[in-house]
Amino acid sequence: MAPPAQPVRDAVTLGIEADDALTLASTHSNKTTSGLASWCVERGGLMAQSTCIKCGSTTFEIVEKEPNHSNFKYFFVQCAKCGGVVGVQEFYNAGSILTKIAKALKVSI
């Protein structure tokens, strides 16, 4: 199967739903990525507004936490208003650590 046409790839990169991307590609096949962005704005924005499922706020923050019975720290992505957790990320960036180790060992990665 052939890869999608450039406008479809650009549309997906901008976060447009697949069906909308196909519609867009068929009606605006000569649009560039900036043209697709304009088209998205005309339709109401580039992407949905993130909303807390607990209180409806649209403001979030990252907080460092070490959960009970855990040997590691984490970053909690949480609602800035009510503290409802919407995601968790590792505290340490493994890629950054590996790059530093490789550099210290003079190994190319």
TORMARMI-335085 format. One record per residue (C-alpha): residue in one letter; y, z, x. Coordinates in Angstrom, 1 decimal, decimal comma, always signed. Layout:
REM residues N
<pt><r>a</r><y>Y</y><z>Z</z><x>X</x></pt>
...
***
This chain:
REM residues 109
<pt><r>m</r><y>+0,0</y><z>+0,0</z><x>+0,0</x></pt>
<pt><r>a</r><y>+3,4</y><z>-1,0</z><x>+1,4</x></pt>
<pt><r>p</r><y>+6,0</y><z>+1,8</z><x>+2,0</x></pt>
<pt><r>p</r><y>+8,7</y><z>+2,2</z><x>-0,6</x></pt>
<pt><r>a</r><y>+11,8</y><z>+0,0</z><x>-0,3</x></pt>
<pt><r>q</r><y>+14,7</y><z>+1,5</z><x>+1,6</x></pt>
<pt><r>p</r><y>+16,7</y><z>+2,5</z><x>-1,5</x></pt>
<pt><r>v</r><y>+13,7</y><z>+4,5</z><x>-2,8</x></pt>
<pt><r>r</r><y>+13,3</y><z>+6,2</z><x>+0,6</x></pt>
<pt><r>d</r><y>+17,0</y><z>+7,0</z><x>+0,7</x></pt>
<pt><r>a</r><y>+16,9</y><z>+8,3</z><x>-2,9</x></pt>
<pt><r>v</r><y>+14,0</y><z>+10,6</z><x>-2,2</x></pt>
<pt><r>t</r><y>+15,8</y><z>+11,8</z><x>+0,9</x></pt>
<pt><r>l</r><y>+18,8</y><z>+12,7</z><x>-1,3</x></pt>
<pt><r>g</r><y>+16,5</y><z>+14,7</z><x>-3,6</x></pt>
<pt><r>i</r><y>+16,3</y><z>+12,3</z><x>-6,5</x></pt>
<pt><r>e</r><y>+13,2</y><z>+12,5</z><x>-8,7</x></pt>
<pt><r>a</r><y>+10,7</y><z>+9,7</z><x>-8,1</x></pt>
<pt><r>d</r><y>+11,1</y><z>+8,0</z><x>-11,5</x></pt>
<pt><r>d</r><y>+14,9</y><z>+8,0</z><x>-11,1</x></pt>
<pt><r>a</r><y>+14,5</y><z>+6,7</z><x>-7,5</x></pt>
<pt><r>l</r><y>+12,5</y><z>+3,7</z><x>-8,8</x></pt>
<pt><r>t</r><y>+15,0</y><z>+3,1</z><x>-11,6</x></pt>
<pt><r>l</r><y>+17,8</y><z>+3,3</z><x>-9,0</x></pt>
<pt><r>a</r><y>+16,0</y><z>+1,0</z><x>-6,6</x></pt>
<pt><r>s</r><y>+15,5</y><z>-1,7</z><x>-9,3</x></pt>
<pt><r>t</r><y>+19,1</y><z>-1,6</z><x>-10,5</x></pt>
<pt><r>h</r><y>+20,9</y><z>-0,8</z><x>-7,2</x></pt>
<pt><r>s</r><y>+18,7</y><z>-2,5</z><x>-4,6</x></pt>
<pt><r>n</r><y>+21,7</y><z>-3,1</z><x>-2,3</x></pt>
<pt><r>k</r><y>+23,0</y><z>+0,5</z><x>-2,2</x></pt>
<pt><r>t</r><y>+23,3</y><z>+2,3</z><x>+1,1</x></pt>
<pt><r>t</r><y>+22,6</y><z>+6,1</z><x>+1,4</x></pt>
<pt><r>s</r><y>+26,3</y><z>+6,8</z><x>+0,8</x></pt>
<pt><r>g</r><y>+26,2</y><z>+4,5</z><x>-2,3</x></pt>
<pt><r>l</r><y>+23,2</y><z>+6,5</z><x>-3,5</x></pt>
<pt><r>a</r><y>+25,1</y><z>+9,7</z><x>-3,0</x></pt>
<pt><r>s</r><y>+27,9</y><z>+8,4</z><x>-5,2</x></pt>
<pt><r>w</r><y>+25,4</y><z>+7,3</z><x>-7,8</x></pt>
<pt><r>c</r><y>+23,9</y><z>+10,9</z><x>-7,8</x></pt>
<pt><r>v</r><y>+27,3</y><z>+12,5</z><x>-8,1</x></pt>
<pt><r>e</r><y>+28,1</y><z>+10,3</z><x>-11,1</x></pt>
<pt><r>r</r><y>+24,8</y><z>+11,5</z><x>-12,7</x></pt>
<pt><r>g</r><y>+25,9</y><z>+15,2</z><x>-12,3</x></pt>
<pt><r>g</r><y>+25,3</y><z>+16,1</z><x>-8,6</x></pt>
<pt><r>l</r><y>+22,9</y><z>+15,7</z><x>-5,8</x></pt>
<pt><r>m</r><y>+20,5</y><z>+18,4</z><x>-6,8</x></pt>
<pt><r>a</r><y>+20,0</y><z>+21,3</z><x>-9,2</x></pt>
<pt><r>q</r><y>+21,9</y><z>+24,5</z><x>-8,8</x></pt>
<pt><r>s</r><y>+19,6</y><z>+27,3</z><x>-7,5</x></pt>
<pt><r>t</r><y>+19,5</y><z>+30,2</z><x>-10,1</x></pt>
<pt><r>c</r><y>+18,1</y><z>+33,7</z><x>-9,9</x></pt>
<pt><r>i</r><y>+15,3</y><z>+34,0</z><x>-12,4</x></pt>
<pt><r>k</r><y>+16,1</y><z>+37,7</z><x>-12,9</x></pt>
<pt><r>c</r><y>+19,8</y><z>+37,7</z><x>-13,6</x></pt>
<pt><r>g</r><y>+21,0</y><z>+34,1</z><x>-13,6</x></pt>
<pt><r>s</r><y>+23,3</y><z>+34,4</z><x>-10,5</x></pt>
<pt><r>t</r><y>+23,7</y><z>+31,5</z><x>-8,2</x></pt>
<pt><r>t</r><y>+24,6</y><z>+33,4</z><x>-5,1</x></pt>
<pt><r>f</r><y>+21,9</y><z>+34,3</z><x>-2,5</x></pt>
<pt><r>e</r><y>+21,7</y><z>+36,1</z><x>+0,8</x></pt>
<pt><r>i</r><y>+19,2</y><z>+36,6</z><x>+3,7</x></pt>
<pt><r>v</r><y>+18,2</y><z>+40,2</z><x>+4,4</x></pt>
<pt><r>e</r><y>+16,1</y><z>+41,4</z><x>+7,3</x></pt>
<pt><r>k</r><y>+13,2</y><z>+43,6</z><x>+6,1</x></pt>
<pt><r>e</r><y>+10,0</y><z>+45,2</z><x>+7,4</x></pt>
<pt><r>p</r><y>+7,7</y><z>+45,6</z><x>+4,5</x></pt>
<pt><r>n</r><y>+5,5</y><z>+48,8</z><x>+4,3</x></pt>
<pt><r>h</r><y>+2,2</y><z>+48,5</z><x>+6,2</x></pt>
<pt><r>s</r><y>+3,5</y><z>+45,4</z><x>+8,0</x></pt>
<pt><r>n</r><y>+3,7</y><z>+44,9</z><x>+11,8</x></pt>
<pt><r>f</r><y>+6,4</y><z>+42,3</z><x>+11,5</x></pt>
<pt><r>k</r><y>+9,9</y><z>+41,8</z><x>+10,3</x></pt>
<pt><r>y</r><y>+10,7</y><z>+39,1</z><x>+7,7</x></pt>
<pt><r>f</r><y>+13,9</y><z>+37,5</z><x>+6,3</x></pt>
<pt><r>f</r><y>+14,0</y><z>+37,9</z><x>+2,5</x></pt>
<pt><r>v</r><y>+16,0</y><z>+35,3</z><x>+0,6</x></pt>
<pt><r>q</r><y>+17,3</y><z>+37,3</z><x>-2,3</x></pt>
<pt><r>c</r><y>+19,8</y><z>+37,2</z><x>-5,1</x></pt>
<pt><r>a</r><y>+23,1</y><z>+38,6</z><x>-3,8</x></pt>
<pt><r>k</r><y>+23,8</y><z>+40,2</z><x>-7,3</x></pt>
<pt><r>c</r><y>+20,5</y><z>+41,9</z><x>-8,3</x></pt>
<pt><r>g</r><y>+18,4</y><z>+41,7</z><x>-5,1</x></pt>
<pt><r>g</r><y>+15,6</y><z>+39,7</z><x>-6,8</x></pt>
<pt><r>v</r><y>+13,5</y><z>+38,1</z><x>-4,0</x></pt>
<pt><r>v</r><y>+13,2</y><z>+34,3</z><x>-4,2</x></pt>
<pt><r>g</r><y>+11,6</y><z>+33,6</z><x>-0,8</x></pt>
<pt><r>v</r><y>+10,4</y><z>+35,0</z><x>+2,5</x></pt>
<pt><r>q</r><y>+10,8</y><z>+33,6</z><x>+6,0</x></pt>
<pt><r>e</r><y>+9,4</y><z>+34,7</z><x>+9,3</x></pt>
<pt><r>f</r><y>+11,8</y><z>+36,8</z><x>+11,3</x></pt>
<pt><r>y</r><y>+10,9</y><z>+35,0</z><x>+14,6</x></pt>
<pt><r>n</r><y>+11,1</y><z>+31,2</z><x>+14,9</x></pt>
<pt><r>a</r><y>+7,8</y><z>+30,2</z><x>+16,4</x></pt>
<pt><r>g</r><y>+9,1</y><z>+26,8</z><x>+17,5</x></pt>
<pt><r>s</r><y>+12,0</y><z>+28,5</z><x>+19,4</x></pt>
<pt><r>i</r><y>+9,6</y><z>+31,0</z><x>+21,1</x></pt>
<pt><r>l</r><y>+7,2</y><z>+28,2</z><x>+22,1</x></pt>
<pt><r>t</r><y>+10,1</y><z>+26,2</z><x>+23,6</x></pt>
<pt><r>k</r><y>+11,2</y><z>+29,2</z><x>+25,6</x></pt>
<pt><r>i</r><y>+7,7</y><z>+29,8</z><x>+26,9</x></pt>
<pt><r>a</r><y>+7,2</y><z>+26,1</z><x>+27,8</x></pt>
<pt><r>k</r><y>+10,5</y><z>+26,1</z><x>+29,6</x></pt>
<pt><r>a</r><y>+9,6</y><z>+29,3</z><x>+31,6</x></pt>
<pt><r>l</r><y>+6,3</y><z>+27,7</z><x>+32,5</x></pt>
<pt><r>k</r><y>+8,0</y><z>+24,4</z><x>+33,3</x></pt>
<pt><r>v</r><y>+5,7</y><z>+22,6</z><x>+30,8</x></pt>
<pt><r>s</r><y>+6,9</y><z>+19,7</z><x>+28,7</x></pt>
<pt><r>i</r><y>+6,2</y><z>+19,9</z><x>+25,0</x></pt>
***
